[in-house]
């Protein structure tokens, strides 16, 4: 049996508008599984605290480069991601330990708190996330 793989250009002919239109058309209503990495400043999915466009009620949005955001990018929105069946947060380096501790203690609000996370993976250990225990 041959599995067909779909690869899509992120930017169609360099056009942000065409790219967003294309992804809104081809993305399913909900995602089965989403793996999200934690940024060094606590951001996820290009969801930066100084830019709230990712909170719009769409599937995908364009985050524009500015003096605090190094790269322009397309990202999936909070509303769309949180409809996913499974959301996993990945903590893959020692330098993100402090951010992860802040996440757990909720001392400092970071965009990762906006996710409806099912499980958190830290290095090679699996932690089960339960909102009631944190």
Secondary structure, DSSP 8 states (H G I E B T S, - for coil): ---------SSBTTBHHHHHHHHHHHS-SS-SEEEEE--TTS-BTTB-TT--GGGSSSSEEEE---SS--S-EEEE-HHHHTTSSEEEEEE-SGGGHHHHHHHHHTSS--GGGGS--SEEEETTEEEE--GGG-
